C-alpha cells in the first residue's frame, strides 16, 4: 500500500495530475480509482462533504469537511443571483475566498472576492456582461497566493486552459472548498455540484500595472475595490410605478431576510418598478493586490494589473484620475514591499532547474513558517516553476 497524501478516517487519498486515487486502508487495497469528476460524490457518500453557513447566518453552502490550502474546484454557476458562488479556503461565513457570476454587475459579471473578518473585498473582475439565468462552467484554483478563475465561454463549453481572471492574496492560507446555489433548491443546495481536481499551470500576462486609490465600504453590496474609471451609457431608467407599494413590499420582505437585489427582482415581476441599467463603455479585466488587516485595507491605495480592456481610453482615464503607472519590475518590487506575506516565488517564475530547486526549498520553509502550511518538495518545485500572472 503506497503512502497516501491525506486521510479521511480509514480512507487514504493520493492526488496527482489526472486522478484522485482512493484507498481503503483497512482492506489494504484500492477501494476505487475514479476520475476527479467522481471524487466529490464519493466523499459525500462517506460523509466527508458537509453543509455549513456560507456567507451569513441564514445561508448554506455544501463544503468539504476537510481543509486544503491548494486545490482546484470545478462547478457550474448560474448568473441568476450574486449568491451563486464557488468557495475556496472557506474557514467560516466571515472568512473565505469566492468566485461568483451575476448578471447584475456592470460589465463585471465574473468576480473573485475575499471576505476577512466579515469585510468584503473585490480582488478581480472580468469585463463581461453575461445574460441572466445562464449556467457556465467555472474552475476555481488556489495555489500558494495565486487565485485563478476559469470561465467557460458559453453554457456548454468547459473552462479554458488559461485563467479568465486571476488575483494574488495572502490573507487566508487554508480552508474548505464548496458551492452555494441560492434560489435553485429549497435550501440553495441541489446535489453536490462540484468536482475536485489538481490545479493546472497556465497563466495570463498583464498589459499594464497601476497604483490606484481604493473605494467602497467593505460590504457585500459595496465591497472594497480599486477605483477604476467608468463611463456609463444609460440603457433605461428607474421608473417607480407605485412607490407606496414598493415601500410596503420592501418593508415586508426585508424583515423576512430578503436582500435588496431579491426585493427589486420581485418588484419588477409585479410591475412595481423598472430597474435602471447601464453599460460600462470602458470596462477592463483587472486584478488588485489589496492587503488587509482584520479585513480592512492596510492603505488607501492598491496595485492593479490590467489584462484585457474594451477601449484603450481606459488608460487615459486612469491617468486623468491620477493613477501611477509602473513597469513590471517596479510592480513586483512594490508588491513585495506592500504585502510582507508575499514571497518572490509568488510573483516570479523560475525556469532554470538549479535556481528553481533553491527557491523551492526556500519557499517550503518560508511558507511553513509564515502560514503553518507544509508542502512537499515536489509541490514547491512545481509551484516556483509555474508561470505567474505577473
N, C-alpha and C positions, 0 to 999 in steps of 0.2 A: 504494500500500500504506500503510495507516494506521500510525502509531506504536503499537507494542504495549506492553502494561503490563509483561510479563515474558517471558522466553525460556527454552526448553529446547532446546539445540542449534540446529538450523535452524528450529525451530518457534517462532512467536510467539503470545501469548495476550492477549486483551482480556476483562476480567471486568466485566460490568455487572449490572444488577439482574435480568436474565432469562436471559442466555446467556453461556456461555464460548465465545468465538469462537477458533478455532484456525487459524493461517495457516502455510502452507509458504513461508518467506521466500525460499528459493532459487528456487521456481517463481513467486514474485511473484503468488500467488493464494490465495484462501481454500481450505484443504485440506478443511475440513468445518465445519459450524456446528451442532453437536449441542446439545441441551438439557443442563442440568447433570447429569442422571442418566446421561448417556453419557460425560461428560468423563473420569472416572477410568478407565474402560475403555480410552479412547484413550491416556491417559498410561501405563497398564500395557502396552499394545501396543507403545509406543515406548520401553519400559524406563525410565520415569520414576516407576514405583512399585516399591519395593524391600521386601525382608524384612530386619528388623533386630531386635536384642534389645528386648523390650518392657519388662518390669518387673524382670527379673533375668537372670542368665547362662544360664538354662535355658528362657526363654520367648521366643517370636517374635511380632512384630506386622507387619502389612503397612502400610507408610507411604509417603507421597510422598517422592521423593528430594530435592526442593527444599523449603526452609523458607519459611513465610509468617508474618507477625505476625497479620494479620487474615483470618479465613476462617470459613466455615460448613461443617460436615461432617454429612451425612445418612446414617444407617445404621440397621440393625436389631440390637438387642441382646437376648440371652436372659438370663433370670433364673436360669439353671442354676447359675452359679458367679460369684464376685466378680471373677474374672479375665476375664470377657467385657466388654470395655471399648472406649470410643472415646477416642482420644488427640488432644489439641490442643497445639501448640507443644512437641512431643516432641523434646528435644535428645539425650538418651541414656536408658538404662534407669534412671538415677538422677535425672533431671530432666525433668519433664513435667507437664501438666495432663491429667486424665482424667474421664470420666463412666462410671459403671457402674450396672448393675441387678443386684440379688442378693436373692433371696427369703429369705436367711438373716439379714437385719438385722431389728431390732425396730421396725416402723413407720418405717423409714428406708431403704427398699429402693432408692431412687434418690438417687445422691450425686454431687457434684463434689469431686474431691480434687486436691491437688498433691503432687508429690514433688520435693524440692530437696535436693541432696547426699545422697540416699539416705533422707531423713527424710520421712515421710508426714503430711500434714495434711488433715483433712476441712474443706472450705470451705462446703458447703451440703448439706442433705438435705431430701427431700420426705417428709412424714408420710403414708406409704402402705405397705401390706402387700400385696405382689404375689404371685400364685401362682407356684409353682415351674415351671421349664422352659417358660417362655412368652416369645414374641417381642414386642417393642414397637419402633415407630419412634422414633428419637431424632435430634434435630437439636442439635448442639453448636456453639455460636458463641463466638468470642472477637474482640472489637474493643477496641483500646486496653487498658484494665484491666478491662473487663467480660467475665465468663464467664457464658454462659447455656445451659441445657439445656432443651429442649422435649421432653416425652414424650407419645406418643400415648396416649389414654385406654384403648384396648383393642388387641388384636393386629392389627386390620385398619384402625385409624384412623391417618391421618397426624399428624405433630406439630401441635400447636395454634398459633395465631397469637401467643399470649402465652407467654413462658417459664414453665416449671413451677418451676424453681429457678434462682437467679442468685447470682453471687458477684463480689466485687471483689478483685483481687490484682495485685501489681506485680513478682513475683519472676522470671517468665520472659517475655522480650519477644518471642521468635520461636522457631520450630521447625517440625517436620514434623507431618503430620496422617495419622491412620490408625486401624486397628482391630485387636483381638485377640479371637478366638473360641476359648477353650480348651474342649477336650472335644468339639468339633464338627468335627473333622478330625484327621488323623494328627499334624499339627504345629500344630493350632489355627487353621488358615487354610483357608478354603474360598471360592474366588472372590475377588473384590476387595471386595465387600460395603460399599463406601462411595462416596458421591457428594459432589462439592464444589459449594458454592454461595455466593453473596454473602450476608453477614449481613443480617438484617432489622432493623427498628427498633421493635419492640413493647417493652412494659415492664410490670412489675407494681409495685404500691405496697405498701410495708411498713405494718403496723398498729402496730408497737411497735419501739423501739430500747432496747437494754440494754448495759451493760458487765458482763461476767461473767468468772469465772475460767476458766483453760484446764486441761484434764486430758489424760491419755494419755501414751504413751511414744514416739510418732513412728514406730511400726512399722506394717506393713500391717494386722495384726490388732488393733492398739491405737494408732491414729493420734492426733496432737494434735487437739483439738477443743474447742469451748466446753463448759463444764459446764452441761448442761441437765437440770433435774429430770425424773425418770422415776417413774411409778407403774406397776409391772408386775403384771399379773394372770397367775398361773400357769395354764397350759393342761394341761400334763402334765410329768412329772418324768423325770430321767435314771434309767435302770434298767440297771445293768451286769449282763447275763445271765451273762456269763462274763468276769470281769476278767482272768484269766490269758490267755485267747485275745485279748482286746483289747490287752493289753500286748505280746504277741508280734506281733500284726498291726501295731501301731503301730511297733514296732522295725524290722520288715522294710520297711514301706512308707516310713517316714521316711528311711531310708538311700537309698531309690531316688528321693528328691526329692518325694514326695507331701506336700502341706500337711496340717495337722490337720483342716481342713474336709473335704478329699477323703478322708482316712482315716476320719473319722467317718461320711461317707456310705457308704463301702464296708462299714464295720462294721454299719451299720443294715441294709444289703442282706442281710448274712449273719446278721442277728438277734443280733449280739453286744451291741449296746447300743441304747437308745432315747433320743433327744435331747430335752432339756428345751426347751420353747418357752414364750414369754411374749408378752403383748400390752401395749404401752405405752398406757395409758388417757389420758394427757395429752400425746400426741405433737404436735409442731408442725413446720411447714415453716420452716426458718431458713437464714440466710446469715451467715457470720462473716468479719470482717476480721481476719486473723492475719498481720501482717508477720513475716518471718523473716530471720535472718542465718545463712548457711551451713546452712539447713534448720531451725534451732531458733528458736522464737518469741522475739521481742525482749523480751517482757514476760510476766508470769504472767496477764495479763488480755487480753481481746479485746472487740471490738464486734460485737454480733449484731443482725440485723434479723429480725423475725418476720413472716411473710406470711400463713400460714393455720394454724389450730390446731383440734385435736379438741375440746378442752374449755377454757373460759375460766379454769378453775382453774390453768392453766399460769402465769398472771400472778401469782396468789397464791403459787404455789410459787417462782417466781423471786424475788419479794420476800422470801420466807421464807429463801432461801439467801443473801440479801444483794446480789442484783443491783441495779445502779443504773440507773433508767430515765432516758432522755434524750428530749427532743423532737427534731424533725427538724433544726432549725438547730444545736442542740447536738451532735447526732450527726455532722453534716457537719464542723463545726469540729474535733471530736475526731478524726475520721478523717484530716483533712488534717495535724493535728499528730502523730497516731500513726504515720502512714506518710508520710515525706517524699518518697516517689516517686509520690504521688498529686497530680494537678492538679485544680483546681476544676472543670474541664470533664469530669473523670471521674465527678463526682458530681452535677453540676447541669446541667439542660437550658437552653440559651439559645435563645429563640424569636425575639426581635427581630433583624431582619436585620443592622443596623449593629453591634449588640453581638456577634452570632454571628460575623460576619466578623473582628472584632477578636480574639475569643478563639480563632478557628480559626487565625489567623496565629501567635498566641502559643503555641498548643498544638503546632503544627507544629514550631516552633523548639525548644520545650521538650522534646518527645518525641525529637527527633533528638539533642539534647544529652544527655538523660537515659539513653536506651536505644540510641541509634545507629540508630533506625528512621525512615526518611523517609516522609513522607506527601505526597500531592498536596493542594493547597489545597481542591479539591472534596471529597476524602475527609475532611479535617479539618473542613470546614464541616458535612458530613453528621453527623459524629460529635458535634460540640458541640451540634447541634440535635436529636440523638437524645433521646428520653425516657429518663432514667436510672431505675434501680430504687432510688433514694434519695428 
